């Protein structure tokens, strides 16, 4: 994919997630996208969000997925408490 095509990738992502009950909004003057699951998304999507950004100058596409914590308890030797 050419660097000039990266902003169009964000539009395609927004279309796909919106069709599956997620909300999408552009950020950073159109160089970023933030999406999150709404009540109309599949139950397994509850609590998830996704951010993506593009840097056409360097040809970089970055993405980050955030998921809910479902851990019920920590082991006594867990470094995370």
PDB file of N, CA, C and O in Angstrom, chain B, residues numbered from 101:
ATOM      1  N   UNK B 101       0.851  -1.164   0.000  1.00  0.00           N
ATOM      2  CA  UNK B 101       0.000   0.000   0.000  1.00  0.00           C
ATOM      3  C   UNK B 101       0.901   1.232   0.000  1.00  0.00           C
ATOM      4  O   UNK B 101       1.847   1.316   0.783  1.00  0.00           O
ATOM      5  N   UNK B 102       0.610   2.168  -0.862  1.00  0.00           N
ATOM      6  CA  UNK B 102       1.364   3.421  -0.931  1.00  0.00           C
ATOM      7  C   UNK B 102       0.951   4.342   0.217  1.00  0.00           C
ATOM      8  O   UNK B 102      -0.184   4.282   0.691  1.00  0.00           O
ATOM      9  N   UNK B 103       1.870   5.186   0.659  1.00  0.00           N
ATOM     10  CA  UNK B 103       1.595   6.100   1.767  1.00  0.00           C
ATOM     11  C   UNK B 103       0.383   6.980   1.485  1.00  0.00           C
ATOM     12  O   UNK B 103      -0.364   7.314   2.405  1.00  0.00           O
ATOM     13  N   UNK B 104       0.178   7.357   0.230  1.00  0.00           N
ATOM     14  CA  UNK B 104      -0.966   8.197  -0.125  1.00  0.00           C
ATOM     15  C   UNK B 104      -2.303   7.471   0.049  1.00  0.00           C
ATOM     16  O   UNK B 104      -3.349   8.113   0.149  1.00  0.00           O
ATOM     17  N   UNK B 105      -2.271   6.145   0.086  1.00  0.00           N
ATOM     18  CA  UNK B 105      -3.493   5.353   0.248  1.00  0.00           C
ATOM     19  C   UNK B 105      -3.887   5.153   1.714  1.00  0.00           C
ATOM     20  O   UNK B 105      -4.987   4.681   1.999  1.00  0.00           O
ATOM     21  N   UNK B 106      -3.002   5.507   2.639  1.00  0.00           N
ATOM     22  CA  UNK B 106      -3.269   5.252   4.053  1.00  0.00           C
ATOM     23  C   UNK B 106      -4.524   5.949   4.585  1.00  0.00           C
ATOM     24  O   UNK B 106      -5.292   5.303   5.297  1.00  0.00           O
ATOM     25  N   UNK B 107      -4.780   7.232   4.283  1.00  0.00           N
ATOM     26  CA  UNK B 107      -6.012   7.857   4.787  1.00  0.00           C
ATOM     27  C   UNK B 107      -7.282   7.135   4.319  1.00  0.00           C
ATOM     28  O   UNK B 107      -8.271   7.081   5.050  1.00  0.00           O
ATOM     29  N   UNK B 108      -7.252   6.587   3.113  1.00  0.00           N
ATOM     30  CA  UNK B 108      -8.419   5.845   2.615  1.00  0.00           C
ATOM     31  C   UNK B 108      -8.633   4.569   3.423  1.00  0.00           C
ATOM     32  O   UNK B 108      -9.764   4.100   3.550  1.00  0.00           O
ATOM     33  N   UNK B 109      -7.562   4.007   3.968  1.00  0.00           N
ATOM     34  CA  UNK B 109      -7.692   2.807   4.800  1.00  0.00           C
ATOM     35  C   UNK B 109      -8.510   3.126   6.046  1.00  0.00           C
ATOM     36  O   UNK B 109      -9.308   2.303   6.494  1.00  0.00           O
ATOM     37  N   UNK B 110      -8.315   4.314   6.606  1.00  0.00           N
ATOM     38  CA  UNK B 110      -9.096   4.703   7.783  1.00  0.00           C
ATOM     39  C   UNK B 110     -10.580   4.785   7.454  1.00  0.00           C
ATOM     40  O   UNK B 110     -11.417   4.373   8.258  1.00  0.00           O
ATOM     41  N   UNK B 111     -10.912   5.307   6.294  1.00  0.00           N
ATOM     42  CA  UNK B 111     -12.317   5.382   5.873  1.00  0.00           C
ATOM     43  C   UNK B 111     -12.920   3.991   5.714  1.00  0.00           C
ATOM     44  O   UNK B 111     -14.066   3.756   6.099  1.00  0.00           O
ATOM     45  N   UNK B 112     -12.148   3.076   5.149  1.00  0.00           N
ATOM     46  CA  UNK B 112     -12.647   1.707   4.979  1.00  0.00           C
ATOM     47  C   UNK B 112     -12.857   1.033   6.327  1.00  0.00           C
ATOM     48  O   UNK B 112     -13.838   0.314   6.517  1.00  0.00           O
ATOM     49  N   UNK B 113     -11.949   1.260   7.258  1.00  0.00           N
ATOM     50  CA  UNK B 113     -12.109   0.690   8.596  1.00  0.00           C
ATOM     51  C   UNK B 113     -13.378   1.239   9.248  1.00  0.00           C
ATOM     52  O   UNK B 113     -14.156   0.485   9.832  1.00  0.00           O
ATOM     53  N   UNK B 114     -13.583   2.547   9.146  1.00  0.00           N
ATOM     54  CA  UNK B 114     -14.777   3.170   9.741  1.00  0.00           C
ATOM     55  C   UNK B 114     -16.048   2.565   9.160  1.00  0.00           C
ATOM     56  O   UNK B 114     -17.005   2.314   9.893  1.00  0.00           O
ATOM     57  N   UNK B 115     -16.068   2.330   7.865  1.00  0.00           N
ATOM     58  CA  UNK B 115     -17.250   1.741   7.232  1.00  0.00           C
ATOM     59  C   UNK B 115     -17.520   0.331   7.743  1.00  0.00           C
ATOM     60  O   UNK B 115     -18.664  -0.023   8.027  1.00  0.00           O
ATOM     61  N   UNK B 116     -16.477  -0.461   7.857  1.00  0.00           N
ATOM     62  CA  UNK B 116     -16.641  -1.849   8.288  1.00  0.00           C
ATOM     63  C   UNK B 116     -17.113  -1.919   9.737  1.00  0.00           C
ATOM     64  O   UNK B 116     -18.062  -2.641  10.041  1.00  0.00           O
ATOM     65  N   UNK B 117     -16.468  -1.186  10.627  1.00  0.00           N
ATOM     66  CA  UNK B 117     -16.866  -1.281  12.036  1.00  0.00           C
ATOM     67  C   UNK B 117     -18.247  -0.683  12.267  1.00  0.00           C
ATOM     68  O   UNK B 117     -18.999  -1.177  13.107  1.00  0.00           O
ATOM     69  N   UNK B 118     -18.591   0.367  11.539  1.00  0.00           N
ATOM     70  CA  UNK B 118     -19.922   0.965  11.676  1.00  0.00           C
ATOM     71  C   UNK B 118     -21.012  -0.018  11.259  1.00  0.00           C
ATOM     72  O   UNK B 118     -22.096  -0.028  11.841  1.00  0.00           O
ATOM     73  N   UNK B 119     -20.732  -0.831  10.268  1.00  0.00           N
ATOM     74  CA  UNK B 119     -21.700  -1.826   9.806  1.00  0.00           C
ATOM     75  C   UNK B 119     -21.917  -2.934  10.838  1.00  0.00           C
ATOM     76  O   UNK B 119     -22.887  -3.685  10.748  1.00  0.00           O
ATOM     77  N   UNK B 120     -21.016  -3.035  11.813  1.00  0.00           N
ATOM     78  CA  UNK B 120     -21.113  -4.072  12.834  1.00  0.00           C
ATOM     79  C   UNK B 120     -21.464  -3.509  14.211  1.00  0.00           C
ATOM     80  O   UNK B 120     -21.197  -4.150  15.227  1.00  0.00           O
ATOM     81  N   UNK B 121     -22.054  -2.328  14.251  1.00  0.00           N
ATOM     82  CA  UNK B 121     -22.543  -1.781  15.506  1.00  0.00           C
ATOM     83  C   UNK B 121     -21.528  -1.006  16.314  1.00  0.00           C
ATOM     84  O   UNK B 121     -21.754  -0.744  17.496  1.00  0.00           O
ATOM     85  N   UNK B 122     -20.419  -0.633  15.709  1.00  0.00           N
ATOM     86  CA  UNK B 122     -19.417   0.170  16.397  1.00  0.00           C
ATOM     87  C   UNK B 122     -19.579   1.621  15.980  1.00  0.00           C
ATOM     88  O   UNK B 122     -20.090   1.908  14.898  1.00  0.00           O
ATOM     89  N   UNK B 123     -19.151   2.520  16.822  1.00  0.00           N
ATOM     90  CA  UNK B 123     -19.152   3.941  16.486  1.00  0.00           C
ATOM     91  C   UNK B 123     -17.739   4.324  16.082  1.00  0.00           C
ATOM     92  O   UNK B 123     -16.770   3.824  16.652  1.00  0.00           O
ATOM     93  N   UNK B 124     -17.618   5.212  15.098  1.00  0.00           N
ATOM     94  CA  UNK B 124     -16.303   5.636  14.625  1.00  0.00           C
ATOM     95  C   UNK B 124     -16.276   7.149  14.471  1.00  0.00           C
ATOM     96  O   UNK B 124     -17.242   7.761  14.015  1.00  0.00           O
ATOM     97  N   UNK B 125     -15.153   7.741  14.860  1.00  0.00           N
ATOM     98  CA  UNK B 125     -14.968   9.174  14.666  1.00  0.00           C
ATOM     99  C   UNK B 125     -13.528   9.442  14.275  1.00  0.00           C
ATOM    100  O   UNK B 125     -12.606   8.790  14.765  1.00  0.00           O
ATOM    101  N   UNK B 126     -13.344  10.403  13.392  1.00  0.00           N
ATOM    102  CA  UNK B 126     -11.994  10.764  12.986  1.00  0.00           C
ATOM    103  C   UNK B 126     -11.370  11.681  14.018  1.00  0.00           C
ATOM    104  O   UNK B 126     -12.064  12.431  14.704  1.00  0.00           O
ATOM    105  N   UNK B 127     -10.070  11.612  14.116  1.00  0.00           N
ATOM    106  CA  UNK B 127      -9.312  12.438  15.045  1.00  0.00           C
ATOM    107  C   UNK B 127      -8.087  12.981  14.328  1.00  0.00           C
ATOM    108  O   UNK B 127      -7.755  12.534  13.230  1.00  0.00           O
ATOM    109  N   UNK B 128      -7.429  13.924  14.935  1.00  0.00           N
ATOM    110  CA  UNK B 128      -6.171  14.423  14.390  1.00  0.00           C
ATOM    111  C   UNK B 128      -6.277  15.009  13.001  1.00  0.00           C
ATOM    112  O   UNK B 128      -5.379  14.820  12.180  1.00  0.00           O
ATOM    113  N   UNK B 129      -7.358  15.718  12.720  1.00  0.00           N
ATOM    114  CA  UNK B 129      -7.503  16.324  11.394  1.00  0.00           C
ATOM    115  C   UNK B 129      -7.669  15.316  10.275  1.00  0.00           C
ATOM    116  O   UNK B 129      -7.342  15.601   9.123  1.00  0.00           O
ATOM    117  N   UNK B 130      -8.175  14.136  10.607  1.00  0.00           N
ATOM    118  CA  UNK B 130      -8.403  13.111   9.590  1.00  0.00           C
ATOM    119  C   UNK B 130      -7.297  12.085   9.499  1.00  0.00           C
ATOM    120  O   UNK B 130      -7.392  11.146   8.709  1.00  0.00           O
ATOM    121  N   UNK B 131      -6.238  12.243  10.298  1.00  0.00           N
ATOM    122  CA  UNK B 131      -5.132  11.283  10.284  1.00  0.00           C
ATOM    123  C   UNK B 131      -5.300  10.185  11.326  1.00  0.00           C
ATOM    124  O   UNK B 131      -4.424   9.336  11.491  1.00  0.00           O
ATOM    125  N   UNK B 132      -6.426  10.207  12.024  1.00  0.00           N
ATOM    126  CA  UNK B 132      -6.654   9.199  13.046  1.00  0.00           C
ATOM    127  C   UNK B 132      -8.105   8.777  13.080  1.00  0.00           C
ATOM    128  O   UNK B 132      -8.980   9.456  12.542  1.00  0.00           O
ATOM    129  N   UNK B 133      -8.347   7.659  13.714  1.00  0.00           N
ATOM    130  CA  UNK B 133      -9.686   7.107  13.824  1.00  0.00           C
ATOM    131  C   UNK B 133      -9.814   6.467  15.192  1.00  0.00           C
ATOM    132  O   UNK B 133      -8.918   5.753  15.641  1.00  0.00           O
ATOM    133  N   UNK B 134     -10.935   6.727  15.854  1.00  0.00           N
ATOM    134  CA  UNK B 134     -11.235   6.103  17.149  1.00  0.00           C
ATOM    135  C   UNK B 134     -12.560   5.389  16.998  1.00  0.00           C
ATOM    136  O   UNK B 134     -13.535   5.985  16.540  1.00  0.00           O
ATOM    137  N   UNK B 135     -12.611   4.132  17.371  1.00  0.00           N
ATOM    138  CA  UNK B 135     -13.847   3.354  17.277  1.00  0.00           C
ATOM    139  C   UNK B 135     -14.091   2.642  18.601  1.00  0.00           C
ATOM    140  O   UNK B 135     -13.154   2.331  19.337  1.00  0.00           O
ATOM    141  N   UNK B 136     -15.348   2.392  18.889  1.00  0.00           N
ATOM    142  CA  UNK B 136     -15.689   1.648  20.093  1.00  0.00           C
ATOM    143  C   UNK B 136     -17.001   0.922  19.872  1.00  0.00           C
ATOM    144  O   UNK B 136     -17.861   1.364  19.110  1.00  0.00           O
ATOM    145  N   UNK B 137     -17.133  -0.205  20.560  1.00  0.00           N
ATOM    146  CA  UNK B 137     -18.341  -1.019  20.452  1.00  0.00           C
ATOM    147  C   UNK B 137     -19.489  -0.329  21.177  1.00  0.00           C
ATOM    148  O   UNK B 137     -19.322   0.167  22.292  1.00  0.00           O
ATOM    149  N   UNK B 138     -20.646  -0.301  20.542  1.00  0.00           N
ATOM    150  CA  UNK B 138     -21.852   0.268  21.148  1.00  0.00           C
ATOM    151  C   UNK B 138     -22.763  -0.868  21.593  1.00  0.00           C
ATOM    152  O   UNK B 138     -22.423  -2.044  21.465  1.00  0.00           O
ATOM    153  N   UNK B 139     -23.913  -0.501  22.112  1.00  0.00           N
ATOM    154  CA  UNK B 139     -24.879  -1.509  22.579  1.00  0.00           C
ATOM    155  C   UNK B 139     -25.400  -2.390  21.449  1.00  0.00           C
ATOM    156  O   UNK B 139     -25.888  -3.492  21.699  1.00  0.00           O
ATOM    157  N   UNK B 140     -25.302  -1.913  20.205  1.00  0.00           N
ATOM    158  CA  UNK B 140     -25.809  -2.701  19.080  1.00  0.00           C
ATOM    159  C   UNK B 140     -24.754  -3.642  18.501  1.00  0.00           C
ATOM    160  O   UNK B 140     -25.053  -4.425  17.599  1.00  0.00           O
ATOM    161  N   UNK B 141     -23.529  -3.573  19.009  1.00  0.00           N
ATOM    162  CA  UNK B 141     -22.471  -4.485  18.555  1.00  0.00           C
ATOM    163  C   UNK B 141     -22.691  -5.861  19.173  1.00  0.00           C
ATOM    164  O   UNK B 141     -23.438  -6.004  20.141  1.00  0.00           O
ATOM    165  N   UNK B 142     -22.046  -6.853  18.618  1.00  0.00           N
ATOM    166  CA  UNK B 142     -22.134  -8.200  19.191  1.00  0.00           C
ATOM    167  C   UNK B 142     -21.688  -8.161  20.643  1.00  0.00           C
ATOM    168  O   UNK B 142     -20.795  -7.392  20.999  1.00  0.00           O
ATOM    169  N   UNK B 143     -22.297  -8.975  21.474  1.00  0.00           N
ATOM    170  CA  UNK B 143     -21.999  -8.998  22.903  1.00  0.00           C
ATOM    171  C   UNK B 143     -20.510  -9.210  23.172  1.00  0.00           C
ATOM    172  O   UNK B 143     -19.958  -8.621  24.102  1.00  0.00           O
ATOM    173  N   UNK B 144     -19.862 -10.042  22.369  1.00  0.00           N
ATOM    174  CA  UNK B 144     -18.437 -10.320  22.598  1.00  0.00           C
ATOM    175  C   UNK B 144     -17.556  -9.094  22.360  1.00  0.00           C
ATOM    176  O   UNK B 144     -16.380  -9.106  22.723  1.00  0.00           O
ATOM    177  N   UNK B 145     -18.103  -8.037  21.757  1.00  0.00           N
ATOM    178  CA  UNK B 145     -17.351  -6.811  21.505  1.00  0.00           C
ATOM    179  C   UNK B 145     -17.457  -5.802  22.643  1.00  0.00           C
ATOM    180  O   UNK B 145     -16.766  -4.784  22.623  1.00  0.00           O
ATOM    181  N   UNK B 146     -18.299  -6.060  23.623  1.00  0.00           N
ATOM    182  CA  UNK B 146     -18.547  -5.109  24.711  1.00  0.00           C
ATOM    183  C   UNK B 146     -17.244  -4.725  25.402  1.00  0.00           C
ATOM    184  O   UNK B 146     -16.454  -5.587  25.787  1.00  0.00           O
ATOM    185  N   UNK B 147     -17.032  -3.430  25.551  1.00  0.00           N
ATOM    186  CA  UNK B 147     -15.867  -2.918  26.252  1.00  0.00           C
ATOM    187  C   UNK B 147     -14.629  -2.727  25.405  1.00  0.00           C
ATOM    188  O   UNK B 147     -13.629  -2.200  25.892  1.00  0.00           O
ATOM    189  N   UNK B 148     -14.668  -3.136  24.165  1.00  0.00           N
ATOM    190  CA  UNK B 148     -13.501  -3.001  23.295  1.00  0.00           C
ATOM    191  C   UNK B 148     -13.502  -1.654  22.577  1.00  0.00           C
ATOM    192  O   UNK B 148     -14.554  -1.079  22.299  1.00  0.00           O
ATOM    193  N   UNK B 149     -12.311  -1.172  22.286  1.00  0.00           N
ATOM    194  CA  UNK B 149     -12.158   0.021  21.453  1.00  0.00           C
ATOM    195  C   UNK B 149     -10.907  -0.161  20.595  1.00  0.00           C
ATOM    196  O   UNK B 149     -10.073  -1.029  20.851  1.00  0.00           O
ATOM    197  N   UNK B 150     -10.805   0.671  19.588  1.00  0.00           N
ATOM    198  CA  UNK B 150      -9.736   0.549  18.604  1.00  0.00           C
ATOM    199  C   UNK B 150      -9.363   1.946  18.132  1.00  0.00           C
ATOM    200  O   UNK B 150     -10.238   2.738  17.782  1.00  0.00           O
ATOM    201  N   UNK B 151      -8.094   2.249  18.120  1.00  0.00           N
ATOM    202  CA  UNK B 151      -7.637   3.512  17.547  1.00  0.00           C
ATOM    203  C   UNK B 151      -6.613   3.202  16.470  1.00  0.00           C
ATOM    204  O   UNK B 151      -5.824   2.265  16.588  1.00  0.00           O
ATOM    205  N   UNK B 152      -6.641   3.996  15.432  1.00  0.00           N
ATOM    206  CA  UNK B 152      -5.680   3.850  14.337  1.00  0.00           C
ATOM    207  C   UNK B 152      -5.264   5.237  13.880  1.00  0.00           C
ATOM    208  O   UNK B 152      -6.035   6.193  13.960  1.00  0.00           O
ATOM    209  N   UNK B 153      -4.045   5.329  13.404  1.00  0.00           N
ATOM    210  CA  UNK B 153      -3.566   6.599  12.862  1.00  0.00           C
ATOM    211  C   UNK B 153      -2.618   6.325  11.708  1.00  0.00           C
ATOM    212  O   UNK B 153      -2.016   5.256  11.610  1.00  0.00           O
ATOM    213  N   UNK B 154      -2.504   7.306  10.851  1.00  0.00           N
ATOM    214  CA  UNK B 154      -1.604   7.193   9.704  1.00  0.00           C
ATOM    215  C   UNK B 154      -0.660   8.386   9.675  1.00  0.00           C
ATOM    216  O   UNK B 154      -1.018   9.493  10.077  1.00  0.00           O
ATOM    217  N   UNK B 155       0.529   8.142   9.200  1.00  0.00           N
ATOM    218  CA  UNK B 155       1.510   9.193   8.958  1.00  0.00           C
ATOM    219  C   UNK B 155       1.957   9.028   7.516  1.00  0.00           C
ATOM    220  O   UNK B 155       2.824   8.207   7.216  1.00  0.00           O
ATOM    221  N   UNK B 156       1.366   9.807   6.629  1.00  0.00           N
ATOM    222  CA  UNK B 156       1.661   9.654   5.206  1.00  0.00           C
ATOM    223  C   UNK B 156       3.096  10.061   4.878  1.00  0.00           C
ATOM    224  O   UNK B 156       3.657   9.583   3.891  1.00  0.00           O
ATOM    225  N   UNK B 157       3.699  10.932   5.682  1.00  0.00           N
ATOM    226  CA  UNK B 157       5.083  11.351   5.420  1.00  0.00           C
ATOM    227  C   UNK B 157       6.056  10.188   5.571  1.00  0.00           C
ATOM    228  O   UNK B 157       7.029  10.079   4.825  1.00  0.00           O
ATOM    229  N   UNK B 158       5.787   9.322   6.542  1.00  0.00           N
ATOM    230  CA  UNK B 158       6.674   8.181   6.773  1.00  0.00           C
ATOM    231  C   UNK B 158       6.091   6.864   6.270  1.00  0.00           C
ATOM    232  O   UNK B 158       6.779   5.843   6.252  1.00  0.00           O
ATOM    233  N   UNK B 159       4.818   6.887   5.862  1.00  0.00           N
ATOM    234  CA  UNK B 159       4.163   5.667   5.380  1.00  0.00           C
ATOM    235  C   UNK B 159       3.834   4.692   6.488  1.00  0.00           C
ATOM    236  O   UNK B 159       3.863   3.479   6.281  1.00  0.00           O
ATOM    237  N   UNK B 160       3.518   5.214   7.671  1.00  0.00           N
ATOM    238  CA  UNK B 160       3.271   4.357   8.836  1.00  0.00           C
ATOM    239  C   UNK B 160       1.780   4.329   9.176  1.00  0.00           C
ATOM    240  O   UNK B 160       1.122   5.368   9.239  1.00  0.00           O
ATOM    241  N   UNK B 161       1.269   3.126   9.392  1.00  0.00           N
ATOM    242  CA  UNK B 161      -0.083   2.895   9.901  1.00  0.00           C
ATOM    243  C   UNK B 161       0.088   2.299  11.290  1.00  0.00           C
ATOM    244  O   UNK B 161       0.762   1.281  11.446  1.00  0.00           O
ATOM    245  N   UNK B 162      -0.514   2.922  12.304  1.00  0.00           N
ATOM    246  CA  UNK B 162      -0.423   2.437  13.679  1.00  0.00           C
ATOM    247  C   UNK B 162      -1.813   2.125  14.203  1.00  0.00           C
ATOM    248  O   UNK B 162      -2.776   2.824  13.887  1.00  0.00           O
ATOM    249  N   UNK B 163      -1.916   1.076  15.003  1.00  0.00           N
ATOM    250  CA  UNK B 163      -3.204   0.695  15.579  1.00  0.00           C
ATOM    251  C   UNK B 163      -3.009   0.229  17.002  1.00  0.00           C
ATOM    252  O   UNK B 163      -1.966  -0.318  17.362  1.00  0.00           O
ATOM    253  N   UNK B 164      -4.047   0.459  17.814  1.00  0.00           N
ATOM    254  CA  UNK B 164      -4.043   0.012  19.210  1.00  0.00           C
ATOM    255  C   UNK B 164      -5.439  -0.491  19.554  1.00  0.00           C
ATOM    256  O   UNK B 164      -6.433   0.187  19.298  1.00  0.00           O
ATOM    257  N   UNK B 165      -5.505  -1.677  20.134  1.00  0.00           N
ATOM    258  CA  UNK B 165      -6.773  -2.252  20.561  1.00  0.00           C
ATOM    259  C   UNK B 165      -6.801  -2.251  22.086  1.00  0.00           C
ATOM    260  O   UNK B 165      -5.835  -2.650  22.736  1.00  0.00           O
ATOM    261  N   UNK B 166      -7.911  -1.801  22.641  1.00  0.00           N
ATOM    262  CA  UNK B 166      -8.099  -1.819  24.092  1.00  0.00           C
ATOM    263  C   UNK B 166      -9.217  -2.799  24.401  1.00  0.00           C
ATOM    264  O   UNK B 166     -10.286  -2.757  23.791  1.00  0.00           O
ATOM    265  N   UNK B 167      -8.957  -3.677  25.352  1.00  0.00           N
ATOM    266  CA  UNK B 167      -9.971  -4.665  25.720  1.00  0.00           C
ATOM    267  C   UNK B 167     -10.260  -4.566  27.213  1.00  0.00           C
ATOM    268  O   UNK B 167      -9.429  -4.089  27.987  1.00  0.00           O
ATOM    269  N   UNK B 168     -11.441  -5.017  27.608  1.00  0.00           N
ATOM    270  CA  UNK B 168     -11.776  -4.990  29.036  1.00  0.00           C
ATOM    271  C   UNK B 168     -10.976  -6.052  29.792  1.00  0.00           C
ATOM    272  O   UNK B 168     -10.598  -7.075  29.221  1.00  0.00           O
ATOM    273  N   UNK B 169     -10.728  -5.809  31.045  1.00  0.00           N
ATOM    274  CA  UNK B 169     -10.055  -6.787  31.894  1.00  0.00           C
ATOM    275  C   UNK B 169     -11.094  -7.798  32.365  1.00  0.00           C
ATOM    276  O   UNK B 169     -12.124  -7.419  32.924  1.00  0.00           O
ATOM    277  N   UNK B 170     -10.832  -9.059  32.146  1.00  0.00           N
ATOM    278  CA  UNK B 170     -11.771 -10.097  32.563  1.00  0.00           C
ATOM    279  C   UNK B 170     -11.158 -11.016  33.620  1.00  0.00           C
ATOM    280  O   UNK B 170     -11.724 -12.060  33.944  1.00  0.00           O
ATOM    281  N   UNK B 171     -10.030 -10.633  34.140  1.00  0.00           N
ATOM    282  CA  UNK B 171      -9.361 -11.433  35.166  1.00  0.00           C
ATOM    283  C   UNK B 171     -10.177 -11.366  36.462  1.00  0.00           C
ATOM    284  O   UNK B 171     -10.515 -10.280  36.931  1.00  0.00           O
ATOM    285  N   UNK B 172     -10.482 -12.503  37.022  1.00  0.00           N
ATOM    286  CA  UNK B 172     -11.295 -12.526  38.236  1.00  0.00           C
ATOM    287  C   UNK B 172     -10.452 -12.391  39.490  1.00  0.00           C
ATOM    288  O   UNK B 172     -10.907 -11.799  40.468  1.00  0.00           O
ATOM    289  N   UNK B 173      -9.242 -12.920  39.490  1.00  0.00           N
ATOM    290  CA  UNK B 173      -8.366 -12.765  40.642  1.00  0.00           C
ATOM    291  C   UNK B 173      -6.932 -13.031  40.199  1.00  0.00           C
ATOM    292  O   UNK B 173      -6.687 -13.656  39.168  1.00  0.00           O
ATOM    293  N   UNK B 174      -6.018 -12.552  40.982  1.00  0.00           N
ATOM    294  CA  UNK B 174      -4.607 -12.732  40.669  1.00  0.00           C
ATOM    295  C   UNK B 174      -4.028 -13.867  41.496  1.00  0.00           C
ATOM    296  O   UNK B 174      -4.407 -14.087  42.647  1.00  0.00           O
ATOM    297  N   UNK B 175      -3.121 -14.562  40.887  1.00  0.00           N
ATOM    298  CA  UNK B 175      -2.396 -15.594  41.634  1.00  0.00           C
ATOM    299  C   UNK B 175      -1.535 -14.911  42.693  1.00  0.00           C
ATOM    300  O   UNK B 175      -1.125 -13.763  42.520  1.00  0.00           O
ATOM    301  N   UNK B 176      -1.268 -15.605  43.769  1.00  0.00           N
ATOM    302  CA  UNK B 176      -0.510 -14.988  44.853  1.00  0.00           C
ATOM    303  C   UNK B 176       0.908 -14.597  44.434  1.00  0.00           C
ATOM    304  O   UNK B 176       1.508 -13.714  45.048  1.00  0.00           O
ATOM    305  N   UNK B 177       1.446 -15.234  43.410  1.00  0.00           N
ATOM    306  CA  UNK B 177       2.792 -14.904  42.951  1.00  0.00           C
ATOM    307  C   UNK B 177       2.771 -13.991  41.718  1.00  0.00           C
ATOM    308  O   UNK B 177       3.788 -13.854  41.036  1.00  0.00           O
ATOM    309  N   UNK B 178       1.631 -13.370  41.428  1.00  0.00           N
ATOM    310  CA  UNK B 178       1.500 -12.497  40.263  1.00  0.00           C
ATOM    311  C   UNK B 178       2.258 -11.193  40.488  1.00  0.00           C
ATOM    312  O   UNK B 178       2.165 -10.596  41.560  1.00  0.00           O
ATOM    313  N   UNK B 179       3.007 -10.752  39.481  1.00  0.00           N
ATOM    314  CA  UNK B 179       3.710  -9.477  39.575  1.00  0.00           C
ATOM    315  C   UNK B 179       2.744  -8.316  39.417  1.00  0.00           C
ATOM    316  O   UNK B 179       3.107  -7.171  39.683  1.00  0.00           O
ATOM    317  N   UNK B 180       1.511  -8.596  38.988  1.00  0.00           N
ATOM    318  CA  UNK B 180       0.505  -7.553  38.793  1.00  0.00           C
ATOM    319  C   UNK B 180      -0.417  -7.392  39.998  1.00  0.00           C
ATOM    320  O   UNK B 180      -1.317  -6.552  39.986  1.00  0.00           O
ATOM    321  N   UNK B 181      -0.198  -8.190  41.032  1.00  0.00           N
ATOM    322  CA  UNK B 181      -0.971  -8.093  42.268  1.00  0.00           C
ATOM    323  C   UNK B 181      -2.310  -8.657  42.117  1.00  0.00           C
ATOM    324  O   UNK B 181      -3.092  -8.655  43.068  1.00  0.00           O
TER     325      UNK B 181
END
